Amino acid sequence: MDATSLEQRYSARNYHPLEVELTRGQGVHLWDVSGRRYIDMMSAYSAVSFGHGHPELLRVLTEQAARLAVTSRAFHSDRLGPFLERLCTVTRMDRALPMNTGAEAVETAVKAARKWAYKVKRVPQDRAEIIVCAGNFAGRTTTIVGFSTETQYRDGFGPFTPGFRHVPFGDVAALERAMTPTTAAFIVEPIQGEAGIVVPPEGYLAACAAVCRKHDVLLICDEVQTGLGRTGRVLASDHEGVRPDGLTLGKALGGGLLPVSAFLARSDVMDVFEPGDHGSTFGGNALAAAVGHASLDLLMREDLSANAAAMGRRLIDGLRAIDCSAIKDVRGKGLLIGVEFHASHISARGVCERLLAAGILSKDTHDTVVRFAPPLTITADEVDEALASIAPVFRQLEAEVDALVEA
């Protein structure tokens, strides 16, 4: 049996991958087992922001792995302190708590917000509430799916943790109406990724920050997907000059090589944690710290945020220039872009299958949106190469829609 057949035989059926079996990656390109080359327009949901097999990150990974990888946080390592210093300096946050996955970072943020509410804000015990947005996506743990509004994510996994309240994304007035004396925090994605690359109105995040300050509520930005250059700034919150009280990072922090995440916050929020309150066997291990530090150095030295901004404009302009009546909207910021299709015309997965046949790897979300989020290292020539493959697929859709309408 080939590898895909073995996967289908032995793996839980919690994914529905596109029909391609990948074996090698370099830069923005991936190759399947037959040797065909593809342009990666997904970056593993932003985890591979520096491209596949980046030589500098590979060197750091292998050298550190040969020296020291995991000891647990029962001991200090010579790599964790410098990594946390670099992380806090780049993000302008006071302290960081290292974890592994983005979901773990969000779970850490929830615990910090609740304990801050009880110890600092003096909310009565077990009454703290956290406000989240409809359409949010922060991971797959039971607490996190419990505050999702996506039916499938919740189906069969209850009962769920109480203490969360929903408001519409992009609606500042609704946020303020939802606040009470027991509100601990507002957790928000500056741009909703899994919901379909939903960009809020201009000034939304800054207005949310003002409302949170007014009511003594923590503003926690979930930047696991949008952070570290993806939207054309180091943090998506930088677009509006917002410094959140708490911040979650992940995905790109591991350089596309291993899971690295962190919850960052101002000192009085992080200081609610005492030894034994929270932890992780692998969180902050020397290997993760070394790769995370190198990833941050690469991001800043190569000014990949600026490249994401420039290449994002080039890609969005190119996508908008393709004449296709099946397209409802092209939106995004930096290299986090969504193309939404009219649901009555064609499924987004069908579009992704056609793009796969044309040598473009992408993924649909919510049935109607195709995501384009290539590595931040992509060049103008590579953007143009991708557009040259995408355009004929979209034009074929245009012809099919026209034929459908005429029929």
Contacts in CASP RR format, 6 or more apart in sequence:
PFRMAT RR
TARGET T0000
AUTHOR 0000-0000-0000
METHOD contacts of the structure
MODEL  1
MDATSLEQRYSARNYHPLEVELTRGQGVHLWDVSGRRYIDMMSAYSAVSF
GHGHPELLRVLTEQAARLAVTSRAFHSDRLGPFLERLCTVTRMDRALPMN
TGAEAVETAVKAARKWAYKVKRVPQDRAEIIVCAGNFAGRTTTIVGFSTE
TQYRDGFGPFTPGFRHVPFGDVAALERAMTPTTAAFIVEPIQGEAGIVVP
PEGYLAACAAVCRKHDVLLICDEVQTGLGRTGRVLASDHEGVRPDGLTLG
KALGGGLLPVSAFLARSDVMDVFEPGDHGSTFGGNALAAAVGHASLDLLM
REDLSANAAAMGRRLIDGLRAIDCSAIKDVRGKGLLIGVEFHASHISARG
VCERLLAAGILSKDTHDTVVRFAPPLTITADEVDEALASIAPVFRQLEAE
VDALVEA
1 9 0 8 1.000
2 21 0 8 1.000
2 33 0 8 1.000
3 21 0 8 1.000
3 33 0 8 1.000
4 21 0 8 1.000
18 352 0 8 1.000
18 353 0 8 1.000
18 356 0 8 1.000
18 361 0 8 1.000
18 363 0 8 1.000
19 353 0 8 1.000
19 356 0 8 1.000
20 32 0 8 1.000
20 38 0 8 1.000
20 356 0 8 1.000
20 361 0 8 1.000
21 32 0 8 1.000
21 33 0 8 1.000
22 30 0 8 1.000
22 31 0 8 1.000
22 32 0 8 1.000
22 33 0 8 1.000
22 38 0 8 1.000
23 31 0 8 1.000
23 32 0 8 1.000
23 33 0 8 1.000
23 35 0 8 1.000
24 30 0 8 1.000
24 31 0 8 1.000
25 31 0 8 1.000
25 40 0 8 1.000
25 52 0 8 1.000
25 53 0 8 1.000
26 52 0 8 1.000
26 53 0 8 1.000
27 40 0 8 1.000
27 51 0 8 1.000
27 52 0 8 1.000
27 53 0 8 1.000
27 54 0 8 1.000
27 375 0 8 1.000
27 377 0 8 1.000
28 39 0 8 1.000
28 40 0 8 1.000
28 51 0 8 1.000
28 52 0 8 1.000
28 374 0 8 1.000
28 375 0 8 1.000
28 377 0 8 1.000
28 378 0 8 1.000
28 382 0 8 1.000
29 37 0 8 1.000
29 38 0 8 1.000
29 39 0 8 1.000
29 40 0 8 1.000
29 52 0 8 1.000
30 37 0 8 1.000
30 38 0 8 1.000
30 40 0 8 1.000
30 52 0 8 1.000
30 361 0 8 1.000
31 37 0 8 1.000
31 38 0 8 1.000
32 38 0 8 1.000
36 359 0 8 1.000
37 359 0 8 1.000
38 356 0 8 1.000
38 359 0 8 1.000
38 360 0 8 1.000
38 361 0 8 1.000
39 359 0 8 1.000
39 360 0 8 1.000
39 361 0 8 1.000
39 374 0 8 1.000
39 382 0 8 1.000
39 385 0 8 1.000
39 386 0 8 1.000
39 389 0 8 1.000
40 48 0 8 1.000
40 51 0 8 1.000
40 52 0 8 1.000
40 361 0 8 1.000
40 374 0 8 1.000
40 375 0 8 1.000
41 355 0 8 1.000
41 360 0 8 1.000
41 361 0 8 1.000
41 362 0 8 1.000
41 371 0 8 1.000
41 372 0 8 1.000
41 373 0 8 1.000
41 374 0 8 1.000
41 386 0 8 1.000
42 361 0 8 1.000
42 362 0 8 1.000
42 363 0 8 1.000
42 371 0 8 1.000
42 373 0 8 1.000
42 374 0 8 1.000
43 49 0 8 1.000
43 51 0 8 1.000
43 373 0 8 1.000
43 374 0 8 1.000
43 375 0 8 1.000
44 251 0 8 1.000
44 256 0 8 1.000
45 225 0 8 1.000
45 251 0 8 1.000
45 373 0 8 1.000
46 225 0 8 1.000
46 226 0 8 1.000
46 227 0 8 1.000
46 230 0 8 1.000
46 251 0 8 1.000
46 252 0 8 1.000
46 336 0 8 1.000
46 373 0 8 1.000
47 250 0 8 1.000
47 251 0 8 1.000
47 252 0 8 1.000
47 254 0 8 1.000
47 255 0 8 1.000
47 256 0 8 1.000
48 252 0 8 1.000
48 255 0 8 1.000
48 256 0 8 1.000
48 375 0 8 1.000
49 228 0 8 1.000
49 229 0 8 1.000
49 230 0 8 1.000
49 251 0 8 1.000
49 252 0 8 1.000
49 255 0 8 1.000
49 256 0 8 1.000
49 299 0 8 1.000
49 304 0 8 1.000
49 375 0 8 1.000
49 376 0 8 1.000
49 377 0 8 1.000
50 57 0 8 1.000
50 252 0 8 1.000
50 255 0 8 1.000
50 256 0 8 1.000
50 295 0 8 1.000
50 298 0 8 1.000
50 299 0 8 1.000
50 304 0 8 1.000
50 375 0 8 1.000
50 376 0 8 1.000
50 377 0 8 1.000
51 256 0 8 1.000
51 375 0 8 1.000
51 376 0 8 1.000
51 377 0 8 1.000
52 256 0 8 1.000
52 375 0 8 1.000
53 257 0 8 1.000
54 255 0 8 1.000
54 298 0 8 1.000
54 377 0 8 1.000
56 294 0 8 1.000
56 298 0 8 1.000
57 255 0 8 1.000
57 256 0 8 1.000
57 257 0 8 1.000
57 291 0 8 1.000
57 294 0 8 1.000
57 295 0 8 1.000
57 298 0 8 1.000
58 257 0 8 1.000
60 290 0 8 1.000
60 291 0 8 1.000
60 293 0 8 1.000
60 294 0 8 1.000
61 257 0 8 1.000
61 258 0 8 1.000
61 287 0 8 1.000
61 290 0 8 1.000
61 291 0 8 1.000
64 79 0 8 1.000
64 286 0 8 1.000
64 287 0 8 1.000
64 290 0 8 1.000
64 291 0 8 1.000
65 287 0 8 1.000
67 286 0 8 1.000
68 77 0 8 1.000
68 79 0 8 1.000
68 286 0 8 1.000
68 287 0 8 1.000
69 285 0 8 1.000
69 286 0 8 1.000
69 287 0 8 1.000
70 281 0 8 1.000
70 282 0 8 1.000
70 285 0 8 1.000
70 286 0 8 1.000
70 287 0 8 1.000
71 77 0 8 1.000
71 285 0 8 1.000
71 286 0 8 1.000
72 281 0 8 1.000
72 285 0 8 1.000
73 279 0 8 1.000
73 280 0 8 1.000
73 283 0 8 1.000
73 284 0 8 1.000
77 285 0 8 1.000
77 286 0 8 1.000
77 289 0 8 1.000
78 286 0 8 1.000
79 286 0 8 1.000
79 289 0 8 1.000
79 290 0 8 1.000
79 293 0 8 1.000
80 98 0 8 1.000
80 284 0 8 1.000
80 286 0 8 1.000
80 289 0 8 1.000
81 289 0 8 1.000
82 289 0 8 1.000
82 293 0 8 1.000
83 98 0 8 1.000
83 284 0 8 1.000
83 289 0 8 1.000
83 290 0 8 1.000
83 292 0 8 1.000
83 293 0 8 1.000
84 95 0 8 1.000
84 96 0 8 1.000
84 98 0 8 1.000
84 289 0 8 1.000
86 293 0 8 1.000
86 296 0 8 1.000
86 297 0 8 1.000
87 93 0 8 1.000
87 96 0 8 1.000
87 249 0 8 1.000
87 253 0 8 1.000
87 262 0 8 1.000
87 264 0 8 1.000
87 292 0 8 1.000
87 293 0 8 1.000
87 296 0 8 1.000
88 94 0 8 1.000
88 95 0 8 1.000
88 96 0 8 1.000
88 264 0 8 1.000
90 234 0 8 1.000
90 296 0 8 1.000
90 299 0 8 1.000
90 300 0 8 1.000
91 234 0 8 1.000
91 235 0 8 1.000
91 247 0 8 1.000
91 249 0 8 1.000
91 264 0 8 1.000
92 243 0 8 1.000
93 246 0 8 1.000
93 247 0 8 1.000
93 264 0 8 1.000
93 265 0 8 1.000
93 266 0 8 1.000
94 264 0 8 1.000
94 265 0 8 1.000
94 266 0 8 1.000
94 267 0 8 1.000
94 270 0 8 1.000
95 264 0 8 1.000
95 265 0 8 1.000
95 266 0 8 1.000
95 267 0 8 1.000
95 270 0 8 1.000
95 271 0 8 1.000
96 262 0 8 1.000
96 263 0 8 1.000
96 264 0 8 1.000
96 270 0 8 1.000
97 108 0 8 1.000
97 112 0 8 1.000
97 262 0 8 1.000
97 263 0 8 1.000
97 264 0 8 1.000
97 270 0 8 1.000
97 273 0 8 1.000
97 278 0 8 1.000
98 260 0 8 1.000
98 261 0 8 1.000
98 262 0 8 1.000
98 280 0 8 1.000
98 283 0 8 1.000
98 284 0 8 1.000
98 288 0 8 1.000
98 289 0 8 1.000
99 105 0 8 1.000
99 108 0 8 1.000
99 261 0 8 1.000
99 262 0 8 1.000
99 263 0 8 1.000
99 279 0 8 1.000
99 280 0 8 1.000
99 283 0 8 1.000
99 284 0 8 1.000
100 259 0 8 1.000
100 260 0 8 1.000
100 261 0 8 1.000
100 280 0 8 1.000
100 282 0 8 1.000
100 283 0 8 1.000
100 288 0 8 1.000
101 250 0 8 1.000
101 259 0 8 1.000
101 261 0 8 1.000
102 138 0 8 1.000
102 139 0 8 1.000
102 224 0 8 1.000
102 248 0 8 1.000
102 249 0 8 1.000
102 250 0 8 1.000
102 251 0 8 1.000
102 259 0 8 1.000
102 261 0 8 1.000
103 138 0 8 1.000
103 139 0 8 1.000
103 140 0 8 1.000
103 141 0 8 1.000
103 144 0 8 1.000
104 261 0 8 1.000
104 280 0 8 1.000
105 224 0 8 1.000
105 248 0 8 1.000
105 249 0 8 1.000
105 250 0 8 1.000
105 261 0 8 1.000
105 262 0 8 1.000
105 263 0 8 1.000
106 138 0 8 1.000
106 139 0 8 1.000
106 144 0 8 1.000
106 187 0 8 1.000
106 222 0 8 1.000
106 224 0 8 1.000
106 248 0 8 1.000
106 263 0 8 1.000
107 141 0 8 1.000
107 143 0 8 1.000
107 144 0 8 1.000
108 248 0 8 1.000
108 263 0 8 1.000
108 278 0 8 1.000
109 185 0 8 1.000
109 187 0 8 1.000
109 220 0 8 1.000
109 222 0 8 1.000
109 246 0 8 1.000
109 248 0 8 1.000
109 263 0 8 1.000
109 265 0 8 1.000
110 130 0 8 1.000
110 143 0 8 1.000
110 187 0 8 1.000
111 277 0 8 1.000
111 278 0 8 1.000
112 246 0 8 1.000
112 263 0 8 1.000
112 265 0 8 1.000
112 269 0 8 1.000
112 270 0 8 1.000
112 272 0 8 1.000
112 273 0 8 1.000
113 128 0 8 1.000
113 130 0 8 1.000
113 184 0 8 1.000
113 185 0 8 1.000
113 187 0 8 1.000
113 218 0 8 1.000
113 220 0 8 1.000
113 269 0 8 1.000
114 128 0 8 1.000
114 130 0 8 1.000
114 184 0 8 1.000
115 272 0 8 1.000
115 273 0 8 1.000
115 277 0 8 1.000
116 184 0 8 1.000
116 185 0 8 1.000
116 218 0 8 1.000
116 268 0 8 1.000
116 269 0 8 1.000
116 272 0 8 1.000
117 123 0 8 1.000
117 128 0 8 1.000
117 182 0 8 1.000
117 184 0 8 1.000
117 185 0 8 1.000
118 125 0 8 1.000
118 128 0 8 1.000
119 272 0 8 1.000
120 268 0 8 1.000
120 269 0 8 1.000
120 272 0 8 1.000
121 184 0 8 1.000
121 216 0 8 1.000
123 181 0 8 1.000
123 182 0 8 1.000
123 184 0 8 1.000
124 182 0 8 1.000
127 182 0 8 1.000
128 163 0 8 1.000
128 182 0 8 1.000
128 183 0 8 1.000
128 184 0 8 1.000
129 163 0 8 1.000
129 164 0 8 1.000
129 165 0 8 1.000
129 180 0 8 1.000
129 182 0 8 1.000
129 183 0 8 1.000
129 184 0 8 1.000
130 147 0 8 1.000
130 163 0 8 1.000
130 164 0 8 1.000
130 165 0 8 1.000
130 183 0 8 1.000
130 184 0 8 1.000
130 185 0 8 1.000
130 186 0 8 1.000
130 187 0 8 1.000
131 164 0 8 1.000
131 165 0 8 1.000
131 166 0 8 1.000
131 167 0 8 1.000
131 175 0 8 1.000
131 178 0 8 1.000
131 179 0 8 1.000
131 183 0 8 1.000
131 185 0 8 1.000
131 186 0 8 1.000
131 187 0 8 1.000
131 217 0 8 1.000
132 147 0 8 1.000
132 164 0 8 1.000
132 165 0 8 1.000
132 166 0 8 1.000
132 167 0 8 1.000
132 186 0 8 1.000
132 187 0 8 1.000
132 188 0 8 1.000
133 166 0 8 1.000
133 167 0 8 1.000
133 168 0 8 1.000
133 169 0 8 1.000
133 170 0 8 1.000
133 188 0 8 1.000
133 189 0 8 1.000
133 192 0 8 1.000
134 149 0 8 1.000
134 166 0 8 1.000
134 167 0 8 1.000
134 168 0 8 1.000
134 169 0 8 1.000
135 148 0 8 1.000
135 149 0 8 1.000
135 150 0 8 1.000
135 169 0 8 1.000
135 192 0 8 1.000
135 194 0 8 1.000
135 195 0 8 1.000
135 198 0 8 1.000
136 147 0 8 1.000
136 148 0 8 1.000
136 149 0 8 1.000
136 169 0 8 1.000
136 187 0 8 1.000
136 188 0 8 1.000
136 189 0 8 1.000
136 192 0 8 1.000
136 195 0 8 1.000
136 222 0 8 1.000
137 148 0 8 1.000
137 150 0 8 1.000
137 189 0 8 1.000
137 192 0 8 1.000
137 193 0 8 1.000
137 194 0 8 1.000
137 195 0 8 1.000
138 144 0 8 1.000
138 147 0 8 1.000
138 148 0 8 1.000
138 187 0 8 1.000
138 189 0 8 1.000
138 222 0 8 1.000
138 224 0 8 1.000
138 248 0 8 1.000
139 145 0 8 1.000
140 153 0 8 1.000
142 157 0 8 1.000
142 158 0 8 1.000
142 160 0 8 1.000
142 161 0 8 1.000
143 160 0 8 1.000
143 161 0 8 1.000
145 153 0 8 1.000
145 154 0 8 1.000
145 157 0 8 1.000
145 160 0 8 1.000
146 153 0 8 1.000
146 154 0 8 1.000
146 157 0 8 1.000
146 158 0 8 1.000
146 160 0 8 1.000
146 161 0 8 1.000
146 164 0 8 1.000
147 160 0 8 1.000
147 161 0 8 1.000
147 164 0 8 1.000
147 166 0 8 1.000
148 154 0 8 1.000
149 166 0 8 1.000
154 160 0 8 1.000
165 178 0 8 1.000
165 183 0 8 1.000
167 174 0 8 1.000
167 175 0 8 1.000
167 177 0 8 1.000
167 178 0 8 1.000
168 174 0 8 1.000
169 188 0 8 1.000
169 192 0 8 1.000
169 195 0 8 1.000
169 198 0 8 1.000
169 200 0 8 1.000
170 200 0 8 1.000
170 201 0 8 1.000
170 204 0 8 1.000
172 204 0 8 1.000
172 207 0 8 1.000
172 208 0 8 1.000
172 211 0 8 1.000
175 186 0 8 1.000
175 208 0 8 1.000
175 211 0 8 1.000
176 211 0 8 1.000
176 214 0 8 1.000
176 215 0 8 1.000
179 211 0 8 1.000
179 215 0 8 1.000
179 217 0 8 1.000
183 215 0 8 1.000
183 217 0 8 1.000
184 217 0 8 1.000
184 218 0 8 1.000
185 217 0 8 1.000
185 218 0 8 1.000
185 219 0 8 1.000
185 220 0 8 1.000
185 245 0 8 1.000
186 208 0 8 1.000
186 212 0 8 1.000
186 217 0 8 1.000
186 218 0 8 1.000
186 219 0 8 1.000
186 220 0 8 1.000
187 220 0 8 1.000
187 222 0 8 1.000
188 205 0 8 1.000
188 208 0 8 1.000
188 219 0 8 1.000
188 220 0 8 1.000
188 221 0 8 1.000
188 222 0 8 1.000
189 221 0 8 1.000
189 222 0 8 1.000
189 223 0 8 1.000
189 225 0 8 1.000
189 226 0 8 1.000
190 200 0 8 1.000
190 205 0 8 1.000
190 221 0 8 1.000
190 223 0 8 1.000
190 226 0 8 1.000
190 231 0 8 1.000
190 235 0 8 1.000
190 236 0 8 1.000
190 237 0 8 1.000
190 239 0 8 1.000
191 197 0 8 1.000
191 198 0 8 1.000
191 199 0 8 1.000
191 200 0 8 1.000
191 226 0 8 1.000
191 231 0 8 1.000
191 236 0 8 1.000
191 332 0 8 1.000
191 333 0 8 1.000
191 336 0 8 1.000
192 198 0 8 1.000
193 225 0 8 1.000
193 226 0 8 1.000
193 336 0 8 1.000
193 365 0 8 1.000
193 371 0 8 1.000
194 365 0 8 1.000
194 366 0 8 1.000
195 365 0 8 1.000
195 366 0 8 1.000
196 338 0 8 1.000
196 340 0 8 1.000
196 365 0 8 1.000
196 366 0 8 1.000
196 369 0 8 1.000
196 371 0 8 1.000
197 331 0 8 1.000
197 332 0 8 1.000
197 336 0 8 1.000
197 337 0 8 1.000
197 338 0 8 1.000
197 369 0 8 1.000
197 371 0 8 1.000
198 331 0 8 1.000
199 331 0 8 1.000
199 332 0 8 1.000
199 333 0 8 1.000
203 240 0 8 1.000
204 240 0 8 1.000
205 221 0 8 1.000
205 237 0 8 1.000
205 239 0 8 1.000
205 240 0 8 1.000
205 242 0 8 1.000
206 240 0 8 1.000
206 241 0 8 1.000
206 242 0 8 1.000
208 219 0 8 1.000
209 219 0 8 1.000
209 242 0 8 1.000
209 244 0 8 1.000
211 217 0 8 1.000
212 218 0 8 1.000
212 219 0 8 1.000
212 245 0 8 1.000
213 219 0 8 1.000
218 245 0 8 1.000
218 246 0 8 1.000
218 269 0 8 1.000
219 242 0 8 1.000
219 244 0 8 1.000
219 245 0 8 1.000
219 246 0 8 1.000
220 244 0 8 1.000
220 245 0 8 1.000
220 246 0 8 1.000
220 247 0 8 1.000
220 248 0 8 1.000
220 265 0 8 1.000
221 235 0 8 1.000
221 236 0 8 1.000
221 237 0 8 1.000
221 242 0 8 1.000
221 244 0 8 1.000
221 246 0 8 1.000
221 247 0 8 1.000
221 248 0 8 1.000
222 248 0 8 1.000
223 235 0 8 1.000
223 236 0 8 1.000
223 237 0 8 1.000
223 247 0 8 1.000
223 248 0 8 1.000
223 249 0 8 1.000
224 248 0 8 1.000
224 249 0 8 1.000
224 250 0 8 1.000
224 251 0 8 1.000
224 261 0 8 1.000
225 251 0 8 1.000
225 336 0 8 1.000
226 235 0 8 1.000
226 236 0 8 1.000
226 336 0 8 1.000
227 234 0 8 1.000
227 235 0 8 1.000
227 236 0 8 1.000
227 249 0 8 1.000
227 252 0 8 1.000
228 234 0 8 1.000
228 235 0 8 1.000
228 249 0 8 1.000
228 250 0 8 1.000
228 251 0 8 1.000
228 252 0 8 1.000
228 253 0 8 1.000
228 295 0 8 1.000
228 296 0 8 1.000
228 299 0 8 1.000
229 235 0 8 1.000
229 252 0 8 1.000
229 299 0 8 1.000
229 304 0 8 1.000
229 305 0 8 1.000
229 308 0 8 1.000
229 376 0 8 1.000
230 236 0 8 1.000
230 252 0 8 1.000
230 308 0 8 1.000
230 334 0 8 1.000
230 335 0 8 1.000
230 336 0 8 1.000
230 373 0 8 1.000
230 376 0 8 1.000
231 239 0 8 1.000
231 308 0 8 1.000
231 332 0 8 1.000
231 333 0 8 1.000
231 334 0 8 1.000
231 335 0 8 1.000
231 336 0 8 1.000
232 305 0 8 1.000
232 306 0 8 1.000
232 308 0 8 1.000
232 309 0 8 1.000
232 312 0 8 1.000
232 333 0 8 1.000
232 334 0 8 1.000
232 335 0 8 1.000
233 239 0 8 1.000
233 305 0 8 1.000
233 309 0 8 1.000
234 299 0 8 1.000
234 300 0 8 1.000
234 305 0 8 1.000
235 247 0 8 1.000
236 333 0 8 1.000
237 243 0 8 1.000
237 244 0 8 1.000
237 247 0 8 1.000
239 333 0 8 1.000
245 265 0 8 1.000
245 266 0 8 1.000
245 269 0 8 1.000
246 263 0 8 1.000
246 264 0 8 1.000
246 265 0 8 1.000
246 266 0 8 1.000
246 269 0 8 1.000
247 263 0 8 1.000
247 264 0 8 1.000
247 265 0 8 1.000
248 261 0 8 1.000
248 262 0 8 1.000
248 263 0 8 1.000
248 264 0 8 1.000
249 261 0 8 1.000
249 262 0 8 1.000
249 264 0 8 1.000
250 259 0 8 1.000
250 260 0 8 1.000
250 261 0 8 1.000
250 262 0 8 1.000
251 261 0 8 1.000
252 295 0 8 1.000
252 299 0 8 1.000
253 260 0 8 1.000
253 261 0 8 1.000
253 262 0 8 1.000
253 292 0 8 1.000
253 295 0 8 1.000
253 296 0 8 1.000
254 260 0 8 1.000
254 288 0 8 1.000
254 291 0 8 1.000
254 292 0 8 1.000
254 295 0 8 1.000
255 291 0 8 1.000
255 292 0 8 1.000
255 294 0 8 1.000
255 295 0 8 1.000
257 291 0 8 1.000
258 287 0 8 1.000
258 288 0 8 1.000
258 291 0 8 1.000
259 288 0 8 1.000
260 284 0 8 1.000
260 288 0 8 1.000
260 291 0 8 1.000
260 292 0 8 1.000
260 295 0 8 1.000
282 288 0 8 1.000
298 304 0 8 1.000
299 305 0 8 1.000
299 376 0 8 1.000
302 377 0 8 1.000
304 376 0 8 1.000
304 377 0 8 1.000
305 376 0 8 1.000
307 376 0 8 1.000
307 377 0 8 1.000
307 378 0 8 1.000
308 334 0 8 1.000
308 335 0 8 1.000
308 376 0 8 1.000
309 334 0 8 1.000
311 334 0 8 1.000
311 335 0 8 1.000
311 374 0 8 1.000
311 376 0 8 1.000
311 378 0 8 1.000
311 379 0 8 1.000
311 380 0 8 1.000
311 383 0 8 1.000
312 334 0 8 1.000
312 335 0 8 1.000
312 337 0 8 1.000
312 383 0 8 1.000
313 334 0 8 1.000
314 380 0 8 1.000
314 383 0 8 1.000
314 384 0 8 1.000
315 335 0 8 1.000
315 337 0 8 1.000
315 372 0 8 1.000
315 374 0 8 1.000
315 383 0 8 1.000
315 386 0 8 1.000
315 387 0 8 1.000
316 330 0 8 1.000
316 332 0 8 1.000
316 334 0 8 1.000
316 337 0 8 1.000
318 387 0 8 1.000
319 330 0 8 1.000
319 337 0 8 1.000
319 339 0 8 1.000
319 372 0 8 1.000
319 387 0 8 1.000
319 390 0 8 1.000
320 330 0 8 1.000
322 387 0 8 1.000
322 390 0 8 1.000
322 391 0 8 1.000
322 394 0 8 1.000
322 395 0 8 1.000
323 395 0 8 1.000
323 398 0 8 1.000
324 394 0 8 1.000
324 395 0 8 1.000
324 397 0 8 1.000
324 398 0 8 1.000
324 401 0 8 1.000
325 398 0 8 1.000
325 401 0 8 1.000
325 402 0 8 1.000
326 341 0 8 1.000
326 342 0 8 1.000
326 345 0 8 1.000
326 346 0 8 1.000
326 394 0 8 1.000
326 397 0 8 1.000
326 398 0 8 1.000
326 400 0 8 1.000
326 401 0 8 1.000
327 339 0 8 1.000
327 340 0 8 1.000
327 341 0 8 1.000
327 342 0 8 1.000
327 394 0 8 1.000
328 340 0 8 1.000
328 341 0 8 1.000
328 342 0 8 1.000
328 368 0 8 1.000
329 338 0 8 1.000
329 339 0 8 1.000
329 340 0 8 1.000
330 337 0 8 1.000
330 338 0 8 1.000
330 339 0 8 1.000
330 340 0 8 1.000
331 337 0 8 1.000
331 338 0 8 1.000
331 340 0 8 1.000
332 338 0 8 1.000
335 372 0 8 1.000
335 373 0 8 1.000
335 374 0 8 1.000
335 376 0 8 1.000
335 378 0 8 1.000
336 371 0 8 1.000
336 373 0 8 1.000
337 371 0 8 1.000
337 372 0 8 1.000
337 373 0 8 1.000
338 369 0 8 1.000
338 370 0 8 1.000
338 371 0 8 1.000
338 372 0 8 1.000
339 351 0 8 1.000
339 369 0 8 1.000
339 370 0 8 1.000
339 372 0 8 1.000
340 368 0 8 1.000
340 369 0 8 1.000
341 347 0 8 1.000
341 348 0 8 1.000
341 351 0 8 1.000
341 368 0 8 1.000
341 369 0 8 1.000
341 370 0 8 1.000
341 397 0 8 1.000
342 368 0 8 1.000
343 367 0 8 1.000
343 368 0 8 1.000
345 397 0 8 1.000
345 401 0 8 1.000
345 404 0 8 1.000
346 397 0 8 1.000
346 400 0 8 1.000
346 401 0 8 1.000
347 364 0 8 1.000
347 367 0 8 1.000
347 368 0 8 1.000
348 364 0 8 1.000
348 365 0 8 1.000
348 366 0 8 1.000
348 367 0 8 1.000
348 368 0 8 1.000
348 369 0 8 1.000
348 370 0 8 1.000
349 364 0 8 1.000
349 367 0 8 1.000
350 364 0 8 1.000
351 364 0 8 1.000
351 370 0 8 1.000
351 393 0 8 1.000
351 397 0 8 1.000
352 362 0 8 1.000
352 363 0 8 1.000
352 364 0 8 1.000
352 370 0 8 1.000
354 393 0 8 1.000
354 396 0 8 1.000
354 397 0 8 1.000
355 361 0 8 1.000
355 362 0 8 1.000
355 370 0 8 1.000
355 389 0 8 1.000
355 390 0 8 1.000
355 393 0 8 1.000
358 389 0 8 1.000
358 390 0 8 1.000
358 392 0 8 1.000
358 393 0 8 1.000
359 389 0 8 1.000
360 386 0 8 1.000
360 389 0 8 1.000
360 390 0 8 1.000
360 393 0 8 1.000
362 370 0 8 1.000
362 371 0 8 1.000
362 372 0 8 1.000
363 370 0 8 1.000
363 371 0 8 1.000
364 370 0 8 1.000
364 371 0 8 1.000
365 371 0 8 1.000
374 382 0 8 1.000
374 383 0 8 1.000
374 386 0 8 1.000
END
